[in-house]
Amino acid sequence: MNFKMSKSLQDQALEWASFVTGESLLSWTTIDRPNRDSRIFKIYTSSKMLILMLRLDRNNQNNLQLQSRQKKDIEREVSALQNCIGMSPKLVNYAPEYGALLFDPIPDNYPSLTDLLCESNKNNIDNVIQLPLATLAKIHRQPVPIQLVDSDFMEDLYLHITLNARQLCPQISMPVLSGESVFLHGNPNPGNWKQISQSEGIWLDFEDSYAGIAEFDFGYFLGHLRVLFRDKAINSVLTSLKQINLTVNEDYIIQVSEVVYYYVIATESRYKRYLLVN
């Protein structure tokens, strides 16, 4: 569901941001969220980067009401960020009443994994994806904050992905995963990785973090790569996981990636620009 941002919505977001930071605003952008009833504002001051998520709740066919994120959603993301220091943006502060997170600014010249994949040789992406996967595995080894143990959130996330995937593949279902529950990123798509150097990078957007099975994160990651590289991505991801000495259920990963592949195609038209093979 897509909403056009009204001037009043824009003005209110900037007013909130100015109040929360107490600083003059230098620049801002909005982040499109396909198929979600919300808008994200990325706002820069001289010393901070503020991420402000505003939910758009439909009261009737013609009226949209602005609301900030629910407190438990903010607490989930904050707890995830606080347990992923060095693997995520540096959280400076947060204002739950405004649905706002304040970070140290991330330089615009850090490429995303999507950028790197589009620049890489289509037949050899292993070197590009190994660091993001290794960092994802490191996140999985962090202690699981109690805020991430939420079976209802997990079920809602799986349902959201599956229902959208069924727009293109009506019979598809998320596999029933079993195994040790770990700290998951929840949304490890290529656009959420920023490469800082050859040996360092960070994952962004811990909004969907929860406690679950590691294969979900890897399958979600693979599903996005299959949009870009079709089935060539399967061998690249599984090989990279072996190279970083991970023992995983490969069948789970492939099954999750199937669902996520159709989910991405159904909901994220931005990937049409990045289709690298026919």
Secondary structure by P-SEA (a helix, b strand, c coil): ccccccaaaaaaaaaaaaaaaccccccbbbbbbccccbbbbbbbcccbbbbbbbbbbbccccbbbbbcccaaaaaaaaaaaaaccccccccccccccccbbbccccccccccaaaaaaaccccccccccaaaaaaaaaaaacccccccccaaaaaaaaaaaaaaaacccccccccccccccccccccccccccccccccccccccccccccccaaaaaaaaaaaaaaaccaaaaaaaaaaaaaaccccaaaaaaaaaaaaaaaaaacccccccccccc
